[in-house]
Amino acid sequence: MSRTVYVNGEYVAEEDAKVSVFDRGFLFADGIYEVSSVLDGKLIDNPGHMARLERSLNELKMARPCSNDELLAIQKELIKRNNVTEGVVYMQVTRGAADRDFNFPKDATPSLVMFTQEKNILANPAADKGISIVTLPDIRWQRRDIKTVQLLASSLAKQTAKEMGVDDAWLVEDGMITEGTSNNAFIVTEDGTIITRGLSNSILHGITRKAVLKVANELGLTLVERSFTPEEAYDAVEAFSTSASSFVMPIIKIDDHILGNGVPGPVSQKLRAAYIAEAKANAE
Ligand code: PDD
């Protein structure tokens, strides 16, 4: 069955959804996006995603396509029309269509596209088993705090990981892990300390990262926000990644190093369960 998608003011069947070949998202990756997850037909952590969208727009001096209330109404309408109980809502804003010119157009209208994608986030076998990852060089641009659609470097890394027979990659810059291809990176040391890189322009300020840190704090776990090396990750007893589309994903192998007993560890499992409970309680 065809999905209903939203394109610039209209709800249309996916095969009829079109954007201009002159759209700056297409020509320059001059666009930003957000992915919000859906559980029980309700949006998870959505105010955080809306706030980050606003920040990305401001950082790129891009005009707003509409108000946050209107964005929320479109998200909800798509969830309803497509009967989504579990999955994600994707929204993308670009600077709009204009003759190809590196300078920003003066009078382009921003484009807004939204669609839903069904996904089993809770009953995900990968989360039960844990995933294997490799470390790869981080070749992305230097403003990773802005959630732009220029995802080729991340796509290449994810594809390389797949060709190496593993599930994902953590990216390394100046000898330190930055983050995963589409998630934030965490390790747990022998004494139970949870370590994740601090916020800067080097990583995306993950909405799930923030929520998981809050949950970890509430559980009385020890948290340290600092950069860490691949070697520290090899020696960790647990590792996991966080994102809106996978929540807390346990990692059991990094490069050739098996972590702990090679199964998802207690801290990762506890945080996954606590995050899901909190997310459901605050869903809208
Ligand atoms: N990716 N880091 C990067 C590079 C990401 O692309 C993402 C999210 C995250 C986690 O952010 P959040 O917790 O707000 O989802 C970190 C989304 C899910 C994607 O591109 O599909």
Boltz pocket constraint, residues with backbone or C-beta under 6 A from the ligand:
constraints:
  - pocket:
      binder: B
      contacts: [[A, 35], [A, 144], [A, 179], [A, 180], [A, 181], [A, 182], [A, 183], [A, 184], [A, 203], [A, 204], [A, 205], [A, 206], [A, 207], [A, 208], [A, 209], [A, 242], [A, 243], [A, 244], [A, 245]]
      max_distance: 6.0
